[in-house]
């Protein structure tokens, strides 16, 4: 296990800059998830940590020692890729033992490490099989086992579950969480899937266009997004973001019919300033129109069994998503009133930065 320190990391390809001066400290034993849309630089940053990409500027330190110019093979890290990258002609046992043999370890030590990892990953019964005889989830567990046996300082995962179907993704995600709990290793995990980020991470690093937008625990990022990008990216369905303007202290006007919404505070925003009001789907109640902040016409109803999602629109408003517990019955084109929960509202200024209102 190890601590990782990134200082002013930059990466450019010619005149194109991919990573813009990233600073990040990861503690010993932490599970940190890099999350962001495709092209945000998260996999490039992981490959820089692994030593598979050179940096254009900055410093990488593991346990206080600079490894910026140290080859990947000498950094003591192990990486699990999106593709399983298993040797098809080798058994599961040989796939997991291969790197240890190249390290010159004795057979008793190799056997002990492989069988311990196989037991942790429930692969003991498959050690003699070739990869073609395994399911996708089992192959990914072999790839993870191959990393575990090396006893690395840091585990690096580059979207390891993206090739699995939905059911296997959930099952393997649980296994990864349990694995981290058992071995306690420092782990860095790249994904574009925010559900993986929310359920696995001790801390989430939200990346966008090669920059860090926010770092925090999953609930910190969910409950207190630093800006409009994070607010719109973290959460499924996404947060409702309603453009408006400040009418007076504690009042925001939104929509073509100029509905006035009272908020706990408008912070540094003054009357007339453009703002964006944020409300997550679970923080909106369906009420009688006489008590409503807004009224919308339902465009679509999604019944998911344990919950229902309503999608509707109103004059001058983007489509609004409302979550209802259970199996709520509504018809398309039905008009409903909505009330926003005041203790869960978010407000963003004209530059997209969060205004702390509670």
C-alpha positions as CSV (number, residue, x, y, z in Angstrom):
1,X,0.0,0.0,0.0
2,X,1.2,3.5,-0.7
3,X,0.4,7.2,-0.8
4,X,0.3,9.0,-4.1
5,X,1.0,12.7,-4.7
6,X,0.4,14.4,-8.1
7,X,1.7,18.0,-8.4
8,X,0.8,20.2,-11.4
9,X,0.5,17.3,-13.8
10,X,0.3,18.3,-17.4
11,X,0.0,16.3,-20.6
12,X,0.1,17.7,-24.2
13,X,0.2,16.1,-27.6
14,X,1.8,18.7,-29.8
15,X,-0.2,21.9,-29.4
16,X,-3.2,20.1,-27.8
17,X,-3.2,20.0,-24.0
18,X,-5.1,17.0,-22.5
19,X,-4.3,17.4,-18.8
20,X,-4.2,21.0,-17.4
21,X,-2.1,21.1,-14.2
22,X,-3.7,18.5,-11.9
23,X,-2.9,18.5,-8.2
24,X,-4.1,15.5,-6.2
25,X,-3.2,13.6,-3.0
26,X,-4.4,10.0,-2.4
27,X,-3.9,8.5,1.0
28,X,-2.7,5.0,1.9
29,X,-5.5,2.5,1.6
30,X,-8.0,4.9,-0.1
31,X,-10.3,3.8,-2.9
32,X,-10.4,6.8,-5.3
33,X,-12.6,6.9,-8.4
34,X,-11.8,9.2,-11.4
35,X,-15.2,9.9,-13.1
36,X,-16.1,12.1,-16.0
37,X,-17.5,12.0,-19.6
38,X,-15.6,10.4,-22.5
39,X,-12.5,12.5,-23.4
40,X,-12.2,14.2,-20.1
41,X,-8.6,12.8,-19.5
42,X,-9.3,10.3,-16.8
43,X,-7.7,7.3,-18.5
44,X,-4.8,9.4,-19.7
45,X,-4.2,10.5,-16.1
46,X,-4.3,6.9,-14.9
47,X,-1.8,5.9,-17.6
48,X,0.5,8.7,-16.4
49,X,0.3,7.4,-12.9
50,X,1.1,3.9,-14.2
51,X,4.1,5.1,-16.2
52,X,2.5,4.2,-19.6
53,X,2.4,7.8,-20.6
54,X,5.1,10.4,-20.0
55,X,4.2,13.8,-18.4
56,X,4.7,17.1,-20.2
57,X,5.1,18.7,-16.8
58,X,4.7,18.1,-13.1
59,X,5.8,15.5,-10.5
60,X,4.5,12.1,-9.4
61,X,5.4,10.8,-6.0
62,X,4.7,7.5,-4.4
63,X,5.4,7.4,-0.6
64,X,7.2,10.7,-1.0
65,X,9.6,9.4,-3.7
66,X,9.5,10.9,-7.1
67,X,8.7,8.3,-9.8
68,X,8.1,10.8,-12.6
69,X,10.9,9.4,-14.7
70,X,10.8,5.9,-13.4
71,X,9.7,3.2,-15.9
72,X,6.3,1.5,-15.4
73,X,7.9,-1.8,-14.6
74,X,9.8,-0.3,-11.6
75,X,6.9,1.7,-10.0
76,X,5.4,-1.3,-8.2
77,X,1.9,-0.7,-9.5
78,X,-0.6,-3.2,-11.0
79,X,-3.1,-2.2,-13.7
80,X,-6.4,-3.9,-14.7
81,X,-7.5,-2.9,-18.2
82,X,-11.0,-2.7,-19.8
83,X,-10.0,-5.7,-21.9
84,X,-9.1,-8.7,-19.9
85,X,-5.8,-9.2,-21.7
86,X,-5.4,-12.8,-20.6
87,X,-3.1,-15.3,-22.4
88,X,-5.6,-17.6,-24.2
89,X,-3.2,-20.6,-24.3
90,X,-2.5,-20.5,-20.5
91,X,-4.7,-21.8,-17.7
92,X,-6.1,-19.5,-15.1
93,X,-3.3,-20.6,-12.7
94,X,-0.6,-19.9,-15.3
95,X,-2.1,-16.5,-16.2
96,X,-2.0,-15.4,-12.5
97,X,1.4,-16.9,-11.9
98,X,3.2,-15.6,-15.1
99,X,4.3,-12.3,-13.7
100,X,5.5,-13.9,-10.5
101,X,7.6,-16.3,-12.5
102,X,9.2,-13.4,-14.4
103,X,9.9,-11.8,-11.0
104,X,12.0,-14.8,-10.1
105,X,9.9,-15.9,-7.1
106,X,10.1,-19.5,-5.9
107,X,7.3,-22.0,-6.7
108,X,6.1,-22.3,-3.1
109,X,5.7,-18.5,-2.9
110,X,4.0,-18.4,-6.3
111,X,1.6,-21.2,-5.4
112,X,0.7,-19.5,-2.1
113,X,0.0,-16.2,-3.7
114,X,-2.1,-17.6,-6.6
115,X,-4.2,-19.8,-4.4
116,X,-4.8,-17.1,-1.9
117,X,-6.0,-14.7,-4.7
118,X,-8.1,-17.4,-6.2
119,X,-9.8,-18.1,-2.9
120,X,-10.5,-14.4,-2.4
121,X,-12.0,-14.1,-5.9
122,X,-13.9,-17.5,-5.9
123,X,-11.7,-18.8,-8.7
124,X,-10.3,-21.9,-7.0
125,X,-12.5,-24.3,-9.0
126,X,-11.4,-22.7,-12.3
127,X,-7.6,-22.7,-11.9
128,X,-7.1,-25.4,-14.5
129,X,-9.4,-23.9,-17.1
130,X,-8.4,-21.8,-20.1
131,X,-9.9,-18.3,-20.5
132,X,-12.2,-19.4,-23.3
133,X,-14.0,-21.7,-20.8
134,X,-14.8,-18.8,-18.5
135,X,-17.6,-16.2,-18.4
136,X,-16.9,-12.5,-18.9
137,X,-17.2,-11.9,-15.1
138,X,-14.8,-14.8,-14.4
139,X,-12.3,-13.5,-16.9
140,X,-12.3,-10.1,-15.3
141,X,-11.8,-11.7,-11.9
142,X,-8.7,-13.5,-13.3
143,X,-7.4,-10.2,-14.5
144,X,-7.9,-8.7,-11.0
145,X,-6.3,-11.8,-9.5
146,X,-3.3,-11.3,-11.7
147,X,-2.9,-7.8,-10.2
148,X,-3.5,-9.0,-6.6
149,X,-0.8,-11.7,-6.7
150,X,1.9,-9.1,-7.4
151,X,1.1,-7.3,-4.1
152,X,1.4,-3.9,-5.7
153,X,1.8,-0.6,-3.9
154,X,-1.3,0.8,-5.8
155,X,-4.0,-1.0,-7.8
156,X,-5.1,0.9,-11.0
157,X,-8.4,0.0,-12.7
158,X,-9.2,1.4,-16.2
159,X,-13.0,0.9,-16.7
160,X,-12.7,-2.8,-15.8
161,X,-16.4,-3.5,-15.8
162,X,-17.5,-1.8,-19.1
163,X,-17.4,-5.0,-21.1
164,X,-19.7,-6.9,-18.7
165,X,-23.5,-7.0,-19.0
166,X,-25.6,-5.2,-16.4
167,X,-26.1,-8.1,-14.0
168,X,-22.4,-9.1,-14.0
169,X,-21.4,-5.4,-13.6
170,X,-23.4,-5.2,-10.4
171,X,-22.1,-8.5,-9.1
172,X,-18.4,-7.7,-9.9
173,X,-18.8,-4.2,-8.5
174,X,-19.8,-5.7,-5.1
175,X,-16.9,-8.1,-5.3
176,X,-14.5,-5.2,-5.9
177,X,-15.9,-3.3,-2.9
178,X,-15.5,-6.5,-0.7
179,X,-12.0,-7.0,-2.0
180,X,-10.9,-3.5,-1.0
181,X,-12.4,-4.1,2.4
182,X,-10.4,-7.3,2.7
183,X,-7.0,-6.3,1.4
184,X,-7.2,-2.6,2.2
185,X,-5.0,-1.6,-0.7
186,X,-4.7,1.8,-2.3
187,X,-7.0,1.7,-5.4
188,X,-7.6,4.2,-8.2
189,X,-10.5,3.4,-10.5
190,X,-11.5,5.0,-13.7
191,X,-15.1,5.0,-15.0
192,X,-17.7,7.1,-16.8
193,X,-20.4,5.3,-14.8
194,X,-21.4,7.5,-11.9
195,X,-23.2,4.5,-10.2
196,X,-19.8,2.7,-10.0
197,X,-18.3,5.9,-8.7
198,X,-20.9,6.5,-6.0
199,X,-20.9,2.9,-4.7
200,X,-17.2,2.2,-4.8
201,X,-15.4,5.3,-3.9
202,X,-14.0,6.7,-0.6
203,X,-13.5,9.9,-2.6
204,X,-14.6,10.8,-6.1
205,X,-12.5,13.0,-8.4
206,X,-14.8,14.6,-11.0
207,X,-12.8,15.4,-14.2
208,X,-13.9,17.6,-17.2
209,X,-11.7,18.7,-20.1
210,X,-8.5,17.7,-18.3
211,X,-9.3,19.6,-15.1
212,X,-10.5,18.6,-11.7
213,X,-14.0,20.0,-11.1
214,X,-14.5,18.6,-7.6
215,X,-13.0,16.2,-5.1
216,X,-15.1,14.7,-2.2
217,X,-16.9,11.8,-0.8
218,X,-19.7,10.5,-2.9
219,X,-22.4,12.2,-0.8
220,X,-20.4,15.4,-0.6
221,X,-20.3,15.6,-4.4
222,X,-23.9,14.6,-4.7
223,X,-25.3,16.9,-2.0
224,X,-23.0,19.9,-2.6
225,X,-21.9,20.0,-6.2
226,X,-19.3,22.7,-6.8
227,X,-20.6,23.9,-10.1
228,X,-23.1,23.3,-12.9
229,X,-21.1,20.6,-14.5
230,X,-20.9,18.5,-11.4
231,X,-24.5,19.1,-10.6
232,X,-25.6,17.9,-14.1
233,X,-23.2,15.0,-14.3
234,X,-23.5,13.3,-10.8
235,X,-26.9,11.8,-10.2
236,X,-29.2,9.6,-12.3
237,X,-31.5,11.0,-13.5
238,X,-29.6,14.3,-13.5
239,X,-30.4,17.3,-11.4
240,X,-33.1,19.6,-12.8
241,X,-31.4,22.9,-13.7
242,X,-33.8,25.8,-14.1
243,X,-32.4,29.1,-15.5
244,X,-33.7,32.3,-13.8
245,X,-32.8,35.6,-12.2
246,X,-32.7,37.0,-8.8
247,X,-35.7,39.2,-8.1
248,X,-34.7,40.2,-4.6
249,X,-32.8,38.7,-1.7
250,X,-34.1,35.2,-1.2
251,X,-36.2,35.2,-4.3
252,X,-35.6,33.7,-7.8
253,X,-37.8,34.1,-10.8
254,X,-38.0,31.3,-13.3
255,X,-40.0,30.3,-16.4
256,X,-41.9,32.3,-19.0
257,X,-44.7,33.0,-16.5
258,X,-42.2,34.5,-14.1
259,X,-42.8,32.1,-11.1
260,X,-41.1,33.4,-8.0
261,X,-39.3,30.7,-5.9
262,X,-38.3,31.5,-2.4
263,X,-34.8,30.2,-1.5
264,X,-33.0,30.2,1.8
265,X,-30.5,32.7,0.5
266,X,-29.3,34.1,-2.8
267,X,-25.7,34.6,-1.4
268,X,-23.6,37.0,-3.4
269,X,-26.0,37.3,-6.3
270,X,-27.8,40.6,-6.5
271,X,-31.2,41.5,-7.9
272,X,-31.2,41.1,-11.7
273,X,-28.4,38.6,-11.8
274,X,-28.8,35.5,-13.9
275,X,-28.7,32.3,-11.8
276,X,-29.6,28.6,-12.2
277,X,-31.8,26.9,-9.6
278,X,-31.1,23.2,-9.1
279,X,-33.5,20.5,-7.7
280,X,-32.9,16.8,-7.8
281,X,-35.9,14.6,-9.0
282,X,-36.4,13.2,-5.5
283,X,-36.6,16.7,-4.0
284,X,-39.7,17.7,-5.9
285,X,-43.2,17.0,-4.6
286,X,-46.4,16.7,-6.6
287,X,-49.0,19.0,-5.0
288,X,-52.2,20.8,-5.8
289,X,-51.6,23.8,-8.2
290,X,-52.8,26.2,-5.6
291,X,-49.8,25.2,-3.4
292,X,-47.3,24.8,-6.3
293,X,-44.1,26.6,-7.2
294,X,-44.4,25.4,-10.8
295,X,-46.9,23.7,-13.1
296,X,-45.9,21.2,-15.8
297,X,-47.6,19.1,-18.4
298,X,-46.5,15.4,-18.3
299,X,-44.7,14.3,-21.4
300,X,-43.6,10.8,-20.3
301,X,-44.2,8.4,-17.4
302,X,-41.6,5.7,-16.6
303,X,-42.8,2.9,-14.3
304,X,-39.9,1.1,-12.7
305,X,-41.8,-0.9,-10.2
306,X,-40.4,0.5,-7.0
307,X,-40.4,4.1,-8.3
308,X,-42.0,6.2,-11.0
309,X,-40.3,9.0,-13.0
310,X,-42.4,11.8,-14.5
311,X,-41.0,14.0,-17.2
312,X,-42.8,17.2,-18.0
313,X,-42.5,20.7,-19.4
314,X,-43.8,24.2,-18.8
315,X,-43.5,27.6,-20.4
316,X,-39.9,28.7,-20.6
317,X,-38.6,25.7,-18.7
318,X,-36.4,22.8,-19.6
319,X,-37.9,19.4,-19.3
320,X,-38.3,18.6,-15.5
321,X,-37.9,15.1,-14.0
322,X,-39.8,14.2,-10.9
323,X,-39.3,11.0,-8.9
324,X,-42.2,9.4,-7.1
325,X,-41.9,6.4,-4.7
326,X,-43.9,3.3,-5.7
327,X,-46.2,3.0,-8.7
328,X,-47.7,6.4,-9.2
329,X,-50.3,6.6,-11.9
330,X,-50.4,9.6,-14.2
331,X,-51.4,10.1,-17.8
332,X,-49.5,11.9,-20.5
333,X,-50.7,15.5,-21.1
334,X,-51.9,15.6,-17.5
335,X,-51.1,18.9,-15.8
336,X,-49.6,18.7,-12.3
337,X,-48.3,21.2,-9.7
338,X,-44.8,20.9,-8.3
339,X,-43.2,22.1,-5.0
340,X,-39.5,22.3,-4.6
341,X,-38.1,21.2,-1.2
342,X,-36.5,24.3,0.2
343,X,-33.9,22.5,2.3
344,X,-32.5,20.6,-0.7
345,X,-32.3,23.4,-3.4
346,X,-29.1,24.4,-5.2
347,X,-28.2,27.8,-6.7
348,X,-25.5,28.6,-9.2
349,X,-24.3,32.0,-10.4
350,X,-23.9,33.3,-13.9
351,X,-20.4,31.6,-14.1
352,X,-21.8,28.3,-13.1
353,X,-20.3,28.2,-9.6
354,X,-22.3,27.1,-6.6
355,X,-23.8,29.7,-4.3
356,X,-23.9,28.2,-0.8
357,X,-27.4,28.8,0.4
358,X,-27.6,26.4,3.3
